[in-house]
Amino acid sequence: MSPILDPHSLECFSHSQEQTQRLGARLGELLRPGDLVCLEGELGAGKTQFAQGVGRGWGVLETLTSPTFTLISEYQRPRDGAWLYHVDLYRIASVEEAIGFGLEDYLDDDALILVEWPERVLPLLPEERLWIQIEMISGTKRLLRMQATGERYQALLRAFRERAFGV
């Protein structure tokens, strides 16, 4: 599992659900309140597996579950009370629907935000973010493409690359 190096992006493979979660955990250790991580990929690609790892690495005690029917699940980190919002926009048909349920209020909050299916509300999302596309290659093999936009996320990606791959 070697990363492809580029200052603003990284590509790597995961060969199992556990490895996808471990990569998420490495990222979660580096995230802070106010960060936005967008998770794109088809159904079953591993977005929720990755999010579960992020939650664990960030310090949430509960296992993140896909909030497909509730749209947003909220988790509080015990050590400092900071919030993680896990947003699943699979059932959202339009930007207007997302505005209607208050997505903009969540995006303005000082919480870590993980968004599945972010492409459905692209006009609402801040330009600065970490975008992760997860692609199914075969049974359990996944290709993760990470794209950092903005100084904070470029620094985050560099730190993740160092933590996960030592490069």
Buried (B, 14 or more C-beta within 10 A) or exposed (E): EEBEEEEEBBBBBBBBBEBBBBBBBBBBBBBEBEBBBBBBBEEEBBBBBBBBBBBBBBBBEEEBBBBBEEBBBBBBBEEEEBBBBBBBBBEBEEBEBBBEBEBEEBBEBEBBBBBBBBEBBEEBBEEBBBBBBBBBEEEBEBBBBBBBBBEBBBEBBBBBBEBBBEE
